[in-house]
Amino acid sequence: MIDILIQIGQNKVFIVTLYAWIIAQTIKVIIGVIRQKRFDFRWLIGTGGMPSSHAAGATCLAAILGFERGFNSDYFALAASFAIVVMFDAQGVRRSTGKQAHILNKIMDDIYWQGKTSEGRLRELIGHTPIEVFAGALLGIAVAFLLH
C-alpha cells in the first residue's frame, strides 16, 4: 500500500493535474469571500463557480500529457477527448440541471408557504457558464505549461 502511495506521489501528470484543480478551487473561494464578505466551506469542495475546476483539471491533464508524451500521442488524444466531454457537460447538462433546480426551488417555495410541503431545496449551483469553463480551461493549460 505504501508503495502505491509513493508511486502516486511521484506521478508528475497526476500531481500537476491535482494542482490545477486545487488552484481553481482556491480561486473560487477567494472570489466567494470577496463577493459575499464571508467564508463558506462549500466553495472549497463544491461544484459550479468561477473558474471551472472541472475544466481546469481536464485541460491540465490533456496539456501535461501533450507536453510529456507528445501532442500526437494516444495519451493526449484520450485526455483531450475526455476534456472536451467534461467541458461540454459542465456548461451544458449540469448548467441546465442547475437552472431547473432554481425554477423548482421557486415552485417549492410557493408550495411551502402555502403549507402544502416540507421538502428541502435543490442545489442550484451545479454547472458553469461558458466563460467559467473557458477560464478554467485557460487555467489548466497555464498550470500544465508552467509545471511541465
C-alpha positions as CSV (number, residue, x, y, z in Angstrom):
1,M,0.0,0.0,0.0
2,I,2.8,2.4,0.9
3,D,4.5,1.6,-2.5
4,I,1.3,2.6,-4.3
5,L,1.1,5.9,-2.4
6,I,4.7,6.6,-3.2
7,Q,4.2,5.9,-6.9
8,I,1.1,8.2,-7.0
9,G,3.2,10.9,-5.3
10,Q,5.8,10.5,-8.0
11,N,3.3,10.7,-10.8
12,K,4.0,14.1,-12.3
13,V,1.0,14.1,-14.6
14,F,-1.4,13.4,-11.7
15,I,0.3,15.9,-9.3
16,V,0.2,18.7,-11.9
17,T,-3.4,18.0,-12.7
18,L,-4.3,18.0,-9.0
19,Y,-2.5,21.4,-8.6
20,A,-4.7,22.8,-11.4
21,W,-7.9,21.6,-9.6
22,I,-6.6,23.0,-6.2
23,I,-5.7,26.3,-7.7
24,A,-9.2,26.6,-9.4
25,Q,-11.0,25.7,-6.2
26,T,-8.8,28.3,-4.3
27,I,-9.7,31.0,-6.8
28,K,-13.4,30.2,-6.3
29,V,-13.1,30.6,-2.5
30,I,-11.2,33.9,-2.9
31,I,-13.9,35.2,-5.3
32,G,-16.6,34.0,-3.0
33,V,-15.1,35.7,0.0
34,I,-14.7,38.9,-1.9
35,R,-18.3,38.9,-3.2
36,Q,-20.0,37.6,-0.1
37,K,-17.7,39.1,2.5
38,R,-17.7,35.7,4.3
39,F,-16.2,32.2,4.0
40,D,-18.3,29.2,3.0
41,F,-16.6,25.8,3.2
42,R,-18.9,24.5,0.4
43,W,-17.0,26.8,-2.0
44,L,-13.9,24.7,-1.4
45,I,-15.4,21.3,-2.2
46,G,-18.5,22.3,-4.2
47,T,-19.2,22.5,-7.9
48,G,-20.0,25.5,-10.1
49,G,-18.5,28.9,-10.0
50,M,-15.6,30.8,-11.5
51,P,-13.3,29.2,-12.7
52,S,-14.5,25.7,-13.5
53,S,-12.2,23.3,-11.7
54,H,-13.6,20.5,-13.9
55,A,-12.3,22.3,-17.0
56,A,-9.0,23.3,-15.3
57,G,-8.3,19.7,-14.3
58,A,-9.4,18.1,-17.6
59,T,-7.4,20.6,-19.8
60,C,-4.4,20.4,-17.5
61,L,-4.4,16.6,-17.8
62,A,-4.6,16.8,-21.6
63,A,-1.9,19.6,-21.8
64,I,0.6,17.9,-19.4
65,L,0.2,14.7,-21.3
66,G,0.8,16.6,-24.5
67,F,3.9,18.2,-23.1
68,E,5.2,14.9,-21.6
69,R,4.2,12.3,-24.2
70,G,3.7,14.4,-27.3
71,F,0.7,16.1,-28.7
72,N,0.5,13.3,-31.3
73,S,0.3,10.6,-28.7
74,D,-2.6,8.4,-27.9
75,Y,-2.4,9.6,-24.3
76,F,-3.0,13.2,-25.4
77,A,-5.8,12.2,-27.7
78,L,-7.6,10.3,-25.0
79,A,-7.2,13.1,-22.4
80,A,-8.2,15.8,-24.9
81,S,-11.3,13.9,-25.8
82,F,-12.1,13.5,-22.1
83,A,-11.6,17.2,-21.5
84,I,-14.0,18.1,-24.3
85,V,-16.7,15.9,-22.8
86,V,-16.1,17.3,-19.3
87,M,-16.3,20.9,-20.5
88,F,-19.4,20.4,-22.6
89,D,-21.1,18.6,-19.7
90,A,-20.1,21.3,-17.2
91,Q,-21.6,24.1,-19.2
92,G,-24.4,22.1,-20.9
93,V,-26.2,19.4,-19.0
94,R,-25.0,20.3,-15.5
95,R,-25.8,24.0,-16.1
96,S,-29.3,23.1,-17.3
97,T,-29.8,21.0,-14.2
98,G,-28.9,24.0,-12.1
99,K,-31.4,26.2,-13.9
100,Q,-34.1,23.6,-13.5
101,A,-33.3,23.3,-9.8
102,H,-33.7,27.1,-9.5
103,I,-37.1,27.0,-11.1
104,L,-38.2,24.0,-9.0
105,N,-37.0,25.8,-5.8
106,K,-39.2,28.8,-6.7
107,I,-42.2,26.4,-7.1
108,M,-41.3,24.6,-3.9
109,D,-41.1,28.0,-2.1
110,D,-44.6,28.8,-3.2
111,I,-46.0,25.4,-2.2
112,Y,-44.1,25.6,1.1
113,W,-45.6,29.0,2.1
114,Q,-49.0,27.6,1.3
115,G,-48.3,24.9,3.9
116,K,-48.5,22.0,1.5
117,T,-45.0,20.6,1.7
118,S,-41.9,20.4,3.9
119,E,-39.4,19.3,1.2
120,G,-36.0,20.9,1.2
121,R,-34.4,23.0,-1.5
122,L,-32.5,21.6,-4.5
123,R,-28.8,22.5,-5.2
124,E,-28.8,25.2,-7.8
125,L,-25.1,25.9,-8.4
126,I,-24.2,22.7,-10.3
127,G,-22.9,23.7,-13.7
128,H,-20.9,26.5,-15.3
129,T,-21.3,29.3,-17.7
130,P,-19.2,29.2,-20.9
131,I,-17.0,31.9,-19.5
132,E,-16.3,29.9,-16.3
133,V,-15.4,26.8,-18.4
134,F,-13.2,28.9,-20.7
135,A,-11.4,30.5,-17.7
136,G,-10.9,27.0,-16.1
137,A,-9.6,25.6,-19.4
138,L,-7.1,28.5,-19.7
139,L,-6.0,28.0,-16.1
140,G,-5.5,24.3,-16.7
141,I,-3.3,24.9,-19.8
142,A,-1.3,27.5,-18.0
143,V,-0.6,25.3,-15.0
144,A,0.5,22.5,-17.3
145,F,2.7,24.8,-19.2
146,L,4.3,26.3,-16.1
147,L,4.9,23.0,-14.3
148,H,5.8,20.6,-17.1
